[in-house]
Amino acid sequence: MHRARHATAVSRALRPRIVAAAVVASAGLVTAVWLPTRFDNAEATEQGDRFGGGEQREADRFTFADDFGGRRGEPVDPERWTPAEGSSDDGDQVFTDSTRNARLDGEGNLVITARRDENGDITSARLLTRATFADDRGRVEARIKMADNQGVESVFQLLGADDLTVAENIGSESKVIRGRFGDRAGRTEANRSFAEDFHTFAVDWAPGRIVWSVDGDVFLRSDRSFDDPFTPALSVTVGGDRAGAPDDSTRFPQRMLVDFVRVTADEAAGEPPATTPPTTPPTTEPTPPPTTPPTTQPPAAEPWKPFKIYRKGDLVTFDGIRYEVKETHTSLPGWEPPALTTLFKPLI
């Protein structure tokens, strides 16, 4: 049974912040990126309308949702998530598909764990949704309790042609959350560590606007559009340029807990245009039978490329071999057809 917090409304109107220092301190968040103006109340209402952010709006729907219900020790739902495996360029860890690194805790949470063994080798997990999203407006959010300690980084990202960081927390700056997209970056700082409790990290987007928030408080804006296909991803990394190397103060294992992940798409996004019936019935000319039997050419197959949407039934080639796509997804580096038999079927 899910806890009461799962009943919290997902689409929330972006609340205006108040400048008064006493109120900011009591709210627990201060921001160096955005301060309010006299137009904030009107703008917050506008954002709620554009992003579908009104309290419990009937029109909103979850395109994707996982509240991580299940027994303790179980893996994540393989119909919803796929693990990345191997080393990466953003840390010293090796990502695995083991439940030692990603499992359910039996209390409605996903636990991503970074571990260091007796040889000093570090393993962790990066999970990506199997679904790929390409709506021109919507909302992505996750309720997360971050990991902690020097050299440890907790990340919630939207991976695509240009990655968007919804929330990044470095253990040595445990009170700071950063967001990023292209050359636009910002941060917000709390009075307490983000490893002490759960917080909801979200991005709302519409044509010409992206808004980052923590627990409904906006801390970063961009006037860019976010309309490329993307895949949500959760990970804990160790080391790397941003987090720095772990030191003697770093304790293992390190855990990031995720209460839920939700994607809300706009109802109108992707709907085909309305059509009107013709005013006069079409005329049909009889077609003479062919003089020669038709020849069938096999469907064309394009070379496999990263950061491209492949739909079920598409054909691709890789190293001279043709493959059929088994599930719709956005390809990422390292997702070559020979390495992912769950997504590609070789045609011999």
C-alpha positions in Angstrom: 0.0 0.0 0.0 1.4 3.4 -1.0 2.0 5.9 1.7 -0.1 9.0 2.0 2.4 11.2 0.3 1.6 9.5 -3.0 -1.8 11.1 -3.0 -0.2 14.6 -3.3 -1.4 16.4 -6.4 1.2 16.2 -9.1 0.4 19.3 -11.2 1.0 22.2 -8.9 0.8 25.9 -9.8 4.2 27.4 -9.6 4.1 29.5 -6.4 5.7 33.0 -6.3 8.6 33.4 -3.9 8.5 36.2 -1.3 11.5 38.4 -0.9 11.2 39.0 2.8 14.2 37.3 4.4 12.3 35.9 7.4 9.8 34.1 5.1 12.6 32.8 2.8 14.4 31.4 5.8 11.3 29.7 7.2 10.6 28.1 3.7 14.1 26.6 3.8 15.1 27.6 0.3 17.0 30.6 -1.0 17.9 31.2 -4.7 20.6 33.1 -6.4 18.9 32.9 -9.8 15.5 34.4 -9.7 13.8 37.1 -7.5 10.1 38.0 -7.9 8.7 41.1 -9.5 5.3 42.7 -9.2 4.1 40.5 -12.1 4.8 37.2 -10.3 1.3 36.4 -9.3 0.0 36.8 -12.8 2.9 35.0 -14.3 2.4 32.0 -11.9 -1.2 31.8 -13.0 -0.1 31.9 -16.6 2.4 29.2 -16.1 -0.3 27.0 -14.4 -2.5 27.4 -17.5 0.3 26.8 -20.0 1.8 23.9 -18.3 -1.4 22.3 -17.0 -0.2 23.1 -13.4 -3.5 23.9 -11.7 -4.2 21.9 -8.5 -5.5 18.4 -9.4 -6.5 19.5 -12.9 -8.8 16.9 -14.5 -7.2 17.4 -18.0 -3.8 16.3 -16.8 -2.7 12.7 -17.4 0.4 10.7 -16.6 2.2 9.6 -19.7 4.5 7.7 -17.4 4.4 7.0 -13.7 6.2 4.7 -11.3 5.6 4.7 -7.5 8.0 1.8 -7.0 5.6 -0.5 -5.2 6.9 -4.0 -4.6 8.5 -6.3 -2.2 11.8 -5.5 -0.5 14.8 -6.6 -2.7 12.9 -6.8 -5.9 14.3 -5.2 -9.1 12.6 -2.3 -10.8 9.8 -3.0 -13.3 11.6 -4.2 -16.5 8.7 -3.0 -18.6 9.3 0.5 -17.4 13.1 0.7 -16.8 16.3 -0.4 -18.3 19.7 -0.3 -16.6 22.8 1.2 -18.2 25.9 -1.1 -17.8 29.6 -0.5 -17.9 31.9 2.4 -17.2 31.0 6.0 -18.0 32.7 9.3 -18.5 31.0 11.0 -15.5 32.5 9.1 -12.6 34.8 6.3 -11.5 32.0 3.8 -10.9 30.9 0.9 -13.1 27.1 0.7 -13.7 25.5 -2.7 -13.2 22.1 -4.3 -13.5 22.5 -5.9 -10.0 19.9 -5.5 -7.3 22.9 -4.7 -5.0 22.9 -1.4 -6.9 19.2 -0.8 -7.7 16.3 -2.4 -5.9 12.9 -1.7 -4.2 12.9 -1.2 -0.4 9.4 -2.6 0.1 8.2 0.8 1.4 7.4 2.4 -1.9 10.9 3.6 -2.8 13.6 2.8 -5.4 17.1 2.6 -3.8 20.1 3.3 -6.0 23.2 2.3 -4.1 26.9 3.1 -4.8 29.2 0.4 -3.2 32.9 0.1 -2.9 34.3 -3.5 -2.5 37.4 -4.6 -0.7 39.6 -4.0 -3.8 38.4 -0.4 -4.0 36.2 -0.9 -7.1 33.0 1.1 -7.1 29.7 -0.1 -8.6 26.4 1.9 -8.9 23.4 2.1 -11.1 21.9 4.3 -13.8 18.3 3.6 -14.7 16.6 4.9 -17.9 12.9 4.7 -18.7 12.2 2.3 -21.6 9.7 4.9 -22.9 10.9 8.0 -24.9 9.0 11.2 -24.8 8.7 14.0 -27.4 5.9 16.2 -26.3 6.2 20.0 -26.9 4.9 20.8 -23.5 4.5 18.9 -20.2 6.1 18.2 -16.8 8.6 15.8 -15.4 9.0 15.3 -11.7 10.6 13.0 -9.2 10.5 12.9 -5.4 14.0 12.1 -4.2 16.1 11.8 -1.1 19.7 12.5 -2.3 22.9 10.6 -1.4 25.6 12.4 0.6 29.3 12.7 1.2 32.4 14.0 -0.6 32.8 12.7 -4.2 29.2 11.4 -4.5 26.7 12.9 -7.0 23.0 12.2 -7.3 21.5 13.1 -10.7 18.0 13.3 -12.2 18.3 14.0 -16.0 16.5 14.0 -19.3 18.8 12.4 -21.8 18.6 13.3 -25.5 20.4 15.2 -28.2 21.0 18.0 -25.6 20.8 16.6 -22.0 18.7 18.5 -19.5 19.6 18.2 -15.8 16.5 18.4 -13.7 18.4 18.2 -10.4 22.0 17.5 -9.5 23.3 17.3 -6.0 27.0 17.0 -5.1 27.7 15.5 -1.6 30.2 18.1 -0.7 27.6 20.7 -1.3 24.6 18.8 0.1 22.4 21.8 0.6 22.7 22.9 -3.1 20.6 21.7 -6.1 21.7 22.6 -9.6 19.8 22.6 -12.9 21.2 22.9 -16.4 20.3 22.9 -20.1 22.8 23.9 -22.7 24.5 27.1 -21.6 21.8 27.9 -19.1 22.5 26.8 -15.5 21.3 27.8 -12.0 21.2 26.7 -8.4 19.2 26.9 -5.3 20.4 26.4 -1.7 18.4 25.1 1.3 19.0 25.4 5.1 19.5 21.6 5.4 21.0 18.9 3.4 18.9 17.4 0.6 20.0 14.0 1.9 17.9 14.5 5.1 14.5 14.3 3.5 12.5 13.8 0.3 12.0 16.8 -2.1 10.1 17.0 -5.4 12.3 18.1 -8.3 10.5 19.1 -11.4 10.8 20.7 -14.9 7.8 22.2 -16.7 8.2 23.1 -20.3 6.2 24.7 -23.2 7.3 26.3 -26.5 9.9 29.0 -25.6 10.0 28.3 -21.9 11.5 25.8 -19.4 11.0 26.2 -15.6 12.9 24.3 -12.9 11.5 24.0 -9.4 12.1 22.3 -6.0 9.0 21.6 -3.9 7.1 24.0 -6.2 9.6 26.9 -5.7 11.1 28.1 -9.0 14.9 28.5 -9.1 15.7 28.6 -12.8 14.1 29.6 -16.1 15.1 29.4 -19.8 13.5 30.9 -22.8 14.6 27.9 -25.0 12.2 25.3 -26.3 12.5 21.7 -25.1 11.0 19.7 -28.0 13.6 17.0 -28.7 12.9 13.4 -27.7 14.2 12.6 -24.2 14.6 9.7 -21.8 14.4 10.3 -18.0 17.4 8.9 -16.1 18.4 8.4 -12.4 21.9 7.7 -11.2 24.4 7.9 -8.4 28.0 8.6 -9.6 31.3 8.6 -7.6 34.2 10.8 -8.6 34.5 12.8 -11.8 35.1 16.4 -12.5 32.0 17.8 -10.8 31.9 15.8 -7.6 35.6 15.3 -7.1 37.3 12.2 -5.7 36.0 10.6 -2.6 38.2 11.0 0.5 38.6 9.5 4.0 35.4 11.1 5.1 33.3 9.3 2.3 31.2 6.5 3.7 30.0 3.5 1.6 27.5 2.4 0.7 25.8 5.6 -0.5 22.1 5.6 -1.3 19.7 7.7 -3.2 16.0 7.0 -2.5 13.3 7.8 -5.1 9.6 7.9 -4.1 8.1 8.4 -7.6 8.9 9.5 -11.1 6.1 11.0 -13.3 5.8 12.4 -16.7 2.7 14.5 -17.5 2.1 15.3 -21.2 -0.2 17.9 -22.6 -3.5 16.5 -23.8 -3.3 18.3 -27.1 0.4 17.4 -27.9 0.8 15.1 -30.8 -2.9 14.9 -31.8 -3.5 14.8 -35.5 -5.3 17.8 -37.1 -9.1 17.6 -37.5 -10.3 16.6 -40.9 -13.6 17.4 -42.7 -15.4 15.0 -45.0 -15.3 15.9 -48.8 -18.3 17.7 -50.1 -18.5 15.5 -53.2 -17.7 11.8 -53.4 -14.5 10.9 -55.1 -14.6 9.5 -58.5 -12.8 6.2 -59.2 -11.5 5.2 -62.6 -11.1 1.5 -63.2 -7.5 0.3 -63.0 -6.4 -2.0 -65.7 -4.7 -5.2 -64.6 -0.9 -5.1 -64.6 0.8 -6.6 -67.6 3.7 -7.9 -65.5 3.6 -9.1 -61.9 4.7 -6.5 -59.4 8.2 -6.8 -57.8 8.6 -6.4 -54.1 11.6 -4.6 -52.7 12.6 -5.2 -49.1 12.0 -2.2 -46.9 15.0 0.2 -46.7 17.2 0.1 -43.6 19.2 3.1 -42.4 22.5 2.9 -40.5 22.0 2.9 -36.7 22.7 6.3 -35.1 22.6 7.5 -31.5 20.1 10.1 -30.3 17.5 9.0 -32.8 13.9 7.8 -32.2 13.4 4.3 -33.5 9.9 2.9 -33.6 8.8 -0.7 -33.3 9.2 -2.4 -36.7 11.9 0.0 -38.0 14.9 -1.5 -39.8 18.5 -0.5 -39.2 21.9 -1.7 -40.2 25.0 -2.0 -38.0 28.3 -3.5 -39.1 26.6 -4.9 -42.3 23.8 -6.7 -40.4 20.1 -5.7 -40.7 18.1 -5.4 -37.4 14.4 -5.0 -36.7 13.5 -2.7 -33.8 11.5 -4.6 -31.2 10.5 -1.6 -29.0 10.1 2.1 -29.6 13.0 4.0 -27.9 15.6 6.8 -28.3 19.0 5.4 -29.1 21.9 6.5 -26.9 25.6 5.9 -27.1 26.4 2.4 -26.2 23.0 1.1 -27.2 24.3 -0.5 -30.5 22.0 -3.3 -31.8 24.4 -6.2 -31.1 24.6 -5.1 -27.4 20.8 -4.8 -26.8 19.0 -7.9 -28.0 15.9 -6.7 -26.0 15.6 -3.8 -28.4 16.9 -5.2 -31.7 16.3 -8.5 -33.6 18.9 -9.5 -36.1 17.6 -10.4 -39.5 19.8 -13.1 -40.9 
